[in-house]
Amino acid sequence: MLPTLGQALVDCKIEHEGSEKIIKFLDMPGQLKLRYTWMKTIIKPNGLIYMIDLSAPERFEEARDEFFKFAEKHFDENAQDPIPQDTYMQVFLNKIDLVDDFKTKLPNLKKDILKMFKFDKYWKNFEIIPISTKTGEGIDVSIKKFIPKLLSL
């Protein structure tokens, strides 16, 4: 997978219970110079994915601060167009292929990320999922959890 170089809106056709459903995905860029689109875009998503780069722990605070800015703008009850707190969110811990002894570190890493990012403050319905966009590891787990939640709406 390549980094998002701008917003990308993608329609995916899914067969579900004998009928075809269309799920829209809006991919928002993570690069600093493109993050302004997070605040300008008013979205009412059925689901969210927030990606954290595990290969750059020195940038966790920056990622957390950007998440807080986004959350305060879109998830505060007093926001202009708030996103409901029960919106399903997956937090991707990306680049697990670059972390030595990842499986041993996973329980503490999840706990540390949850404490730092306080996802439970904004969401009632989220999961932290380790993935590698390079190797594809964890993507199938994500899809198996994400798609049924979206289709049940």
N, C-alpha and C positions, 0 to 999 in steps of 0.2 A: 504494500500500500504506500502511496505517496502522500506527503503532507498536503493538506488542503491549502490551495493558493488563493482562495476566495470562497465566497459562499457557494455551496452546491446543493441544489434541491433535486432530489432523485425520487422518482416513483417506482416502487417495487410491486409487482403483481404476485399475489400469494393465493394458492388454492387452499380453501379452508371449508370443511364440512360441505363439499359439493358446490361451492360457489367461489367465484374469483373476487378477491379483495385487493384494494390498492392501499399501500402504506406509503406515506410521504416521509422522506428523511431530509432534514436540513442539516448539512454539515457546515459547522462554523469554524473558521480558521483559528489556530492557536498562536500564530506568530504575533509578536508584539505590535507590529505596524498595522495589523489587520483586525485587532481586537475591538476596535471602535464599533464594528458591525454588531457585536454582541448587544450593545446598548441601544443601537438604532433599530434593531429588528424586534418588532412586537410579534411574539409567537404564542400560540396556544397549542403546545405539543401534546400528543398522547403519551409520549415518552421522551426521555432525555438520556444521553450518554455523555459523561464527563471523563476525559482521558487524562491520566497522570503519567508522566514519563519517569519510570523507575530508574532509568540510567542516569538521571540528573537530580539526585537528592538535594543538591545545592540550590535547586530552583523550586523546591516544594513550597517554600514560603511565598514566592511570587505566584505560583499556581493557586495557592490558598487565597491570597489577597484578591486575585482576579475572580476567583469563584465567589468570594464574599461580595464583591462589587456587583456581579451578575445577579446573585441571589437577592441582594437587597433591592435591586431595581425591579426584578421580576417576581419575587416570591413574597414580598412584604404585603400584608393585608391591605395597606394603604396605597399600593402601587396603582398606577393608572390602569393597567390591564394585567392583573395578577395571574400567575400560573398556579393552579390548585396544588396544595401541599401533598395530595395523594397521587399526583402524577408520578408514574413509575420512572425510576432513574437507575441506570447502571453506571457504576464508577469503574472504569477500566484502569487497572494497574498495568500499563503497557511496557513492553520490552523486557518481559520476564526472562527471555533468552540471554539477556546481558547481565543478569544478576547471579553471581556465584551462589550455589547452594540455596536456590530460591525456595524450594519446597520446605526446607527447614525454617527459613526466615518468614514464611508467609503468615503464620498466626500473629506474630508480633508486629509485622509490617502492617497488616490490616488494622490492628488495634491502634497503632501509632497514627496511621492515616486518618482513621475515624476521629481520634482525639484532636488532631491538628485541624482537620477540615470541618468538623462538626456537621457532617451531612445530616445527622439525625435532628438537628435544630430546624432545618428547612423541609425535610422530607419524612413522610411516614412510610414510604414504600420505595426502598432502594436496596441495591445489592452491590457489593464490591467484588469484581471479577478479574482475576489475573489473566492477561492475554499477551500474545505476541503478534503484532500485525505482520511481522516479517515471516514467522514460521507458521502462523495460523493457529497456534496452540491457544485454546480457550475460546476461540471464536464460535465454535459449535455449541459450547455451553451457553454462551451469551445468546445466541439465536434461539436455542431451545427454550430459554426463559423469557426472552424479550417478545418474540412474535406472539405467543399465546396471550400475553398480557395485553398487547395492543389490539388483538382481534376480539378480545372479550369486552371491549369498550362499547 
